[in-house]
Amino acid sequence: MRKTSNKKLNLAELKKTVKENSNAYLSEFLQRFFKTGKGDYAEGDLFAGIKVPVSRKIAKQFNDLPLNELSILIKSKIHEERLIALFILVDKMKKADETKKEKIYKLYLKNLKYINNWDLVDLSAGKIIGEYLFDKEKKLLFELSEGDLWEKRIAIMSTLNFIKKKDYKTTLTIAKLLLKDKHDLIHKAVGWMLREIGNRDIETEEYFLKIYYKNMPRTMLRYAIEKFPEVKRQAYLKGKI
């Protein structure tokens, strides 16, 4: 990555840095990996071909960008530029007072349609929506759980911040709402969050599983019980709990 002077950096310079770090071979690979073909879940998404650690470095380099410029960047057609915008917003959220947190949260909500791939969701939802809503009304998350693919994933992934603070109620409620969802990416996300609960409170996870495991998608169950002892894991998979 090129070195820069100490002058205040702007959006044009960020885009120039992204272009300088682009890789055509990696771009082609990422567009296959993230399912961007016709009819796929991320149809039309464009990749510059930049690895995540490099995107993080660029975000750190430009973390002083103001919210008005980030609101432009997050709408970019280039996946990595949207990811960098989210990394910067997450960093700002960590340092923000309540007023600034609300501004970041509202910017995020206003641009949900651009947070449209699983990595974008997973690296930001808990740290922005989850952070802001922890001590507030959670109605928004239940509304998102009835939305499109990415809104549903945002709803469940936002609760990771609650789980880390040992508040499991919202996660379990949304997990129940998503039990019959048809998409693999939702099955994985819900199973992952159930596993995260189990990492902290196995009794709470198993209480939920014993009620619903026979009716949940197989992938969801596999993710939820991934770290169980093998004998117990097999018992769940065979429906013998």
N, C-alpha and C positions, 0 to 999 in steps of 0.2 A: 504494500500500500504506500502511496506517495506521502511524503512528509508535507506538512502545511505550516504556514507561519502562525503567529499568535493573533492575527487579525480575526475579527468576528466572521464566522463562516455562514454561508447562506444556502438556500435550497438549490440554486444553480450549481454551486460547488459540490454539494452532496451528489447530485445527479451525475456530475462529471466524474466523481470518485467511483460511483457505481459502475459507470461505463468502463473506466480504466481497470476495474477488477473483474469485469465480465469474462466468461469463458464459454465459447460456443459449444464445445463438446459437453461440458457439464450442463449447459442449458438444455441441450437435447435430452440428456439423461433425466434431468429433473422434470421435464415436461412429460416424460413417460411415467416416472415414479409417482408423480402427483396427479396422475389421471386427468390430463388436460385435453384429451381427444374428444371428438364429437360424441355426445351422449354420455360422457363420463361426468363424475361429480364435480370436476373443476374445469369443465369445458372452456377453452379459450384463454386460460391463465397463461401469462407469458413470464418466462424466467430469464434473467440475465446470465445465470450460471455462476452463482457465488455461494460458497459454503457458509453455513450458519455462523461459525466462529468469526469469519471475515465480516459478515453483516453486523455482528455484535461490535466489532472494532470500529466499523464505520459509524454505528450508532453512538458509540462512546465519543468519537471524534466530533460528532455534530450534536451532542446532547443539549446544547444551548439554543437550538432552533426554537423559536416561539410557537405557540399553539396555532396561530393563524397559518404558518407555513406547514406545520405538521398536518393540518386539516386538508391541505393541498396534496401533500406527499402520500397520505393514506388512501387517496383516490387513484394513485398511479396504476397504470396498466401492468407495470413491472412488479412481479411478486416480491422480489427482494426489497424494493423501495417501500412497499407497504409493510413488510416485516421490520425494516429499519425504523419506520415511523412508530410502530408498536413498541419496539425496544426502547425508543426514546421516551414514549409516553409512560411505559412501566417505570423507567428510571425516575422520571419526574414525579410519578405517583408516590414513590418511596420517600421523597423529600418534601412533599407538599403539605401545606396546612389544609384544613377542612374546606376552605373556600376554593383553593386551587384544585383539590381532589374532585370537587363537584364539577369544575370546568372540564377537567380531563375525562371524567365519567360521561358527561353530556356530549363531549366531542366523540367519544367512543360509540355511544349509542346512536348518534346522528350518522355514523359511518359504518353501521353494522353490515351493510351489503358488500362492503369492500373487505371485510374480515371473513373471507370466503374460501379458506382451505384449512385443513385440520391443524397444521403447524401454527398458522396465524392465530387460531382460536386458543390452542393449548398453551401457547407461550404468553398469552395476554389476558384472557378472560378472568381467571382467578385473581390476578394481580391488579386488575383495574375494577371490573364490576364486583368481583368478590370482596375486594378490599373496601370499596365504597359502601356496599350494602350490608356489610357484616352486622352492624348495629342498627339497621334500618329495616323498613318494610320490604318483604321479598316478592311482592306481587308481580313485579316485572319478570322475574325468572320463570314463574308459572306461565305467564303469557308467552314468553319465548319458547317454552317447552311445547307449545302448540304451533310453532312457526315452521319455517323451512328447515332443511338439513342443518345449516350452519347455526341458525338461531337455537335449535334444539341442543346442538353440541355446546354452544356458548352457555346455555342455561345450566347444563350439568357440570361443565368444566368450571364455571364461575364458583361453584360450591367447594372447590378444592381449598380455597382460602378459609372457608368455614370449618372444613374437616381438620385442617392444621391447627385450628383453635378449639378443636374438640366439640364442635357444634355439628351434629349429624342430621338433625331433623329435616332440613331443607333438601339435602342430598337424597335422603330416603324417600321423601315425598315425590321428588322429580323422577327418581329411579322407578318408582311405581307407575308414574304417568307414562314413562317411556318403555315399559315392558313389552308392549306390542308393536313398537316401531319396527319398520321393515329394513332399515339401513344398517349395514355392517358397522359403519363409523359411529353410529349411536350405540350399538351393542358393545363395542369396544370401550367407548367412553364411560358408559354406565358401569360396566364391569370393573373398569379401572378405578372409578371412584368408590365402588363398594369395597374393592381390595384396599384402598387407602384408609377407609374406615376400619377395616379389619386389622390393618397394621397398628392401629392405635387402640382399638376396642373390638376384639374378636367376638365377644358375646353379642354386641349390637349387630355386627355384620351377619352372624349366624342366625340371630332371631329373624332378621329380614329374609335371609335365604331359605330358612326352613318353611316359611310361608309361601314364597314365590318361586323357588328354584326350579320346580317342575314345569312352570309355565313361562320361564324366561328363555330367550334365544340361547342356543348352545354357546355361541361365541361370548355372549355376556357372562354366562356362567363360568366358562373357562377362565376368562380374565379375572372374575371375582374370586375364584378359588385357587388361583395360580400358585400361591405360596402356602397352601394347606399341606399338611403331611400327606404323603402319597396314599395311604390307606383311606383317609377321610376324603381326599380329592376324588378317588375312584368311586367311593360310596355315593358322593353327590352326582357324579357323571352317570352312575348306573341307577339313580333314583332310589337308593336304599337308605336314605337318611330319615 
